[in-house]
Amino acid sequence: MNPFSSHALSLSGPATDALPVNPDDAADLARVAIALYVETGGTVVLDTVGGQTRSINVASFSILPLGTRRVRATGTTATGIHALVLA
């Protein structure tokens, strides 16, 4: 039984899938993320859904609740990044 089947999708979560992120300076994520999950901390350079580029330092095993359309390779040192998305 799927406990989420009768609930509407919401930007406040929960996410319905987690997609691995390959940082790329030129390509957007396959789906806009409602948040990012980072396994190994470092710097994440990203483009927000609002159109800004941000550089954010995160700890290992962090959830960054920020709408993200691109994770840039240049400057990103964090690894094991996953996009939390709504299907």
PyMOL commands that set and color helices and strands:
alter all, ss='L'
color gray80, all
select strands_A, chain A and resi 17-20+35-40+42-48+53-58+62-64+68-72+79-85
alter strands_A, ss='S'
color yellow, strands_A
deselect
rebuild
show_as cartoon
